[in-house]
Amino acid sequence: MGWKLVLANPLRFGLYPAMMPFGTQYGHFPLPTFGRQDDSWAGVAPQIEILVGHNHRESAYFLPKPPSTLGKVARQVYETLVARGTQDIYRRPAEHFAHRHRATGGKATTYLLRTGHPLNHLSGAHCTELGLLSADPAWQGDNLLAGLNGDELEHQGAVLRAIWAEFARSGNLLHELASQARIELG
């Protein structure tokens, strides 16, 4: 089944796959053909350490903020949709990937990253980690990170970069820095 079929029929395959057509396409180098991916992943898992996770409100990026005139109930419905979308599109697949990787002899760590100001409707949305990872002043004042001052952004970003860089270099995680980076390592 190709991605075109998923896009063509969101009622049959679900709304979330229809919204997220990008991803691995088996049968294209270097990936195996569809149906052989589990054997292929199992063959290389023991050689690869992974860190996979998500932001705490990823799907907020894709949902419009409800007008404040609709009140508290609309905000609760919005937050429920954000939580459900984040769980279905990001958290569950990341956990599944990590579980499969561990089950075939690989080392996998999951994470949950919290970013942003709690009053910002885009707090913790998709791509907010980019502002922390890039250390570019252009991110200050961006809607994704609105409500955080430059010192908060720089501190969280520096610690997050240190954690991810150490993992990339050595496979080790700096658990002692996790709370400063607002990241939960699982």
Salt bridges, closest charged atoms under 4 A:
ASP38 OD1 - ARG100 NH1 3.49
GLU49 OE1 - LYS107 NZ 3.69
GLU58 OE1 - HIS126 ND1 2.78
GLU79 OE2 - ARG57 NH2 2.86
GLU79 OE2 - ARG75 NH2 3.20
ASP88 OD2 - ARG84 NE 2.57
ASP88 OD1 - ARG92 NH1 3.07
GLU95 OE1 - ARG91 NH1 2.81
GLU154 OE2 - ARG161 NH2 3.28
GLU166 OE1 - ARG169 NH2 3.16
GLU184 OE2 - ARG114 NE 3.08
